[in-house]
Amino acid sequence: MNHNSLDERCPVEAVAEIIGRKWVSLIIRDLAAGAHRFGELQHSIRISPRILSMRLQEMEEAGLITRQVFAEVPTRTENSSN
């Protein structure tokens, strides 16, 4: 069976595909301990900002993590596992 988007797949298959990507297990490890800011994750994992941003977005779209934006100057965001 050939699927074109994550929405058409079995949810388990879609999540397994994301979890299997490079860096995701390390992000999950850090977020399991509690909410973290972007810079904290980047420093802990030693990952490029571009890749970390992509992985966090993929994980948020899949419902694996939650991103919370705080109305502060400068804007503060935190990511946490669901």
Residue, then its C-alpha position, 0 to 999 in steps of 0.5 A: m500500500n502506497h501512502n502520499s501523506l502522514d494523514e493517510r497512514c496508520p497513526v503508528e506508522a506515521v509516528a514510527e517514521i518520525i521517531g526513527r529520524k536522526w536526532v528525534s530520540l535525543i530530543i524526546r530524551d530531553l523533553a521527557a525530563g520537562a519543558h525546554r527552550f530551543g537554546e537548551l535543546q540545541h546546547s544539550i544535543r549539539i545540533s544545528p539550529r536548522i535541523l532542530s527547528m525542522r525536527l521540532q516542527e515535524m514532532e509538533e505536527a505529529g502531536l508528539i510535542t507541544r510548543q508554548v509561546f509566552a508573550e514576553v519581550p523577547t518572545r519565549t517558547e518552550n517545547s514539552s512532550n505530550 
